[in-house]
């Protein structure tokens, strides 16, 4: 007794021949509704597997389309977030952090205050977003220098000083307004006007950078790249001298906005940094 499933449902068929199911297969000829069931036939002109291939291709296209939409939305969110951060930086520098409001930032960014709050829940969190990239960039630089020093990649103390100054200056050059703002926050103590959590986070990041920088000076002395000395004082002089040159260069340039004058001011800044570099080499590098 064999059970066959055709278009109209389940049909019980009795086959008493010696061939059994084999004969039943023969009966399912070209005109039978069972054609293609036993022999796995496909419609004329269709390659076996085409339907599965088309189905998979359609699914892949949908997946790619959804992925492209998600990526576009993510790019739009990042672009808008960066626009808000840049606007907040300008407002904090022009009005001061305490006097600046979220309305001021929204106006500067050309967005609604609701949009600003959608990305940043408070003025403190927005200020943190302005300041922390510079601190993180400095962290990346000093950790890279320490790694290179441990691997003994510097041929001499002069190479170390040049790399250190170049990386410190790169953090300023990449984000001059944010760099300026974080120095003001540190010097004025405004960092402690942030929420306790955010203020403590910034403070700890800064302490970490100083600890790594002092280890760099200690390693340089131990490896014979620098002359023996008080590594804490050496780093303080190094850090303070770099900041002082940046500040005096900006005071002298007044940042008029005229391209030729900006280029001249940048050239003068580099000349001062080159002189500072030579002074450090003469004072610290072991002969």
Secondary structure, DSSP 8 states (H G I E B T S, - for coil): -EEEEETTEEEEE---STTTHHHHHHHS-TTSTTTTTSS----TT--TTHHHHHHHHHHHHHHHHHHHHHHHHHHHHHHHHHHHHHHHHHHHHHH-TTT--HHHHHHHHTS-HHHHHHH-SSHHHHHHHHHHHHHHHHHHHHHHHHHHHHTT--SSHHHHHHHHHHHHHHHHHHSHHHHHHHHHHHHHTGGGGS-HHHHHHHHHHHHHHHHHHHHHHHHHHHTTSB-S--HHHHHHHHHHHHHHHHHHHHHHHTT-S-HHHHHHHHHHHHHHHHHHHHHHHHHHB--
